[in-house]
Amino acid sequence: MLPAAAAFCIAAGIALGRLEGESCERVSARIALAALGASGLLALLLLVLGSAGILDARTVLGTWLASADYRVLLSLQLDRLSSGLSVLIALMAYLVAHFSIDYMHRERGFHRFFLVLSLFTGAMQLLVLAGNPVLTFFGWELAGVCSYLLIAYAYDRPVAAGNATRAFLTNRVGDAGLVLAIALSFAWTGQLEWSRLLAGLARLSPEKQNLVAACFLVAAFAKSAQVPFSPWLARAMEGPTPSSTLFYGALMIHAGVYLVLRLEPLFAQAEAVSALMAAAGLATALYGYFCGLSQTDVKSALAFSTLAQVGLMFLACGLGFWQLAFWHLFAHAVVRGYQFLTAPGLMHALSGQPPRPLPAWLAESRRGYAASLNRFWLEPAVDRACVLPVQRLADDFDAFDRRVLDRLLDAPVPAVQALAALANWEERRIGVPLGAEAERRIGGLPGWIVARTADVLHWFEDRLVLRGVGLDLWRAGRRLGRALQRLEALLAEPRYVCLVLLISLFAVG
């Protein structure tokens, strides 16, 4: 709660105009440092008391949410994994905040940086100390939002904003896996506390265990930038060096490893998913190593080195070396954090000197060097496999909406606004056959469906409207179309969209 309170104080100061400009930098820094330092001391105290056996490994503070049999407790997990990571988070956040005082001096977003830094620290503490996956998910999401805000720290730069959006959307894929895993776990076990949940999952069939483990693994892969989610990590280097240190060198990049370590009993029984974890970890380690060989700037080289090390952690977990992965996480977080913090000094010391030479075997291989430099074209491949099909499907639906539904509902046509929509459709059909145009704009089965639908609607217009009932039906169609247009415009208002979402959430609950 202390880092979150510091973030709230800084946010209040910014909102009230009390924290502005260079003269108030020390105030924001002192608020953040005091909260992070006190948080670190309390985390260390909890670790000592827990090691001495004075504290229980699980502490329940109360009920957070209750509805019929659905109950989420406000509980904390204070075992060796959580307590140790809590101390590590507080220590690294304090060091990064102290480093940032001079590094971020006179930056336009100085106060905003310390606000997000404090909020992120609180989110990570919640993530590792939560006693159930629902609380973990809230910390997981809040850390992702903070990551987005700091990647887009220079939000007026299109590259920074685009990279932040790309990283944010990539992590949403993992979030979907985490939500599905939590839902399946609760549906099949009726439990949400980590210890009881793992005990319930142990009694499930192997098929269900592998499905739940696979969903959790997708979340871990996306958060820790494992193949095929790896490209977002290089884009995240667009943020300031202190944020890169904390997020992608020391702490958040290891959140996926923490989730896997927390679910050790489940993955130990889900052998197929464990094999997949080991294979993806090995692929990520090799990917990070080969891509890192051709990097010419310090932060990119450190990013791919981090990727390789985190891949080795997943490989160790997949092979069953859980203690090795645990100690590897702690050691790597400290070393990589130190390397990121010293990167600016290293760049200053090496100013004007050429980068390190490529290995001889890579320098002599044109194709190998091109693959390393282009990062094995992983991001374009993922775009072609996932993004482009969705975009094309959206284009098909958009064309169907514009060329069929809009005309059917009497949407205004710019060509001849005085005539009815059906008459305008007939006029354009005489000039350019609608079926041919639809087939040209929409390919495959959707194009054929659009063309046939257009023919049927033209027959309806020609036989029943223009030759049959006539003016009365035409006027009724116009009134219906206008009413539907007004309803559509009303529902498109943001307040009504939010209302529909809230109603849907309450209905699901």
Secondary structure, DSSP 8 states (H G I E B T S, - for coil): -HHHHHHHHHHHHHHTT-S-SGGGHHHHHHHHHHHHHHHHHHHHHHHHHHHTT-S-SEEEEEEEEEETTEEEEEEEE-SHHHHHHHHHHHHHHHHHHHHHHHHTTT-TTHHHHHHHHHHHHHHHHHHHHBSSHHHHHHHHHHHHHHHHHHHTSSTTSHHHHHHHHHHHHHHHHHHHHHHHHHHHHHHHH---SHHHHHHHHTTS-HHHHHHHHHHHHHHHHHHTT-TTSTHHHHHGGGS-HHHHHIIIIISGGGHHHHHHHHTHHHHHH-HHHHHHHHHHHHHHHHHHHHHHTT--SHHHHHHHHHHHHHHHHHHHHHTT-HHHHHHHHHHHHHHHHHHHHHHHHHHHHTTT-------HHHHT-HHHHHHHHTGGGHHHHHIIIIIHHHHHHHHHHHHHIIIIIHHHTT---SS-TTS-HHHHHHHHHHHS-HHHHHHHHS-HHHHHHHHHHHHHHHHHIIIIIIIIITHHHHHHHHHHHHHHHHHHHHHTSHHHHHHHHHHHHHHH-
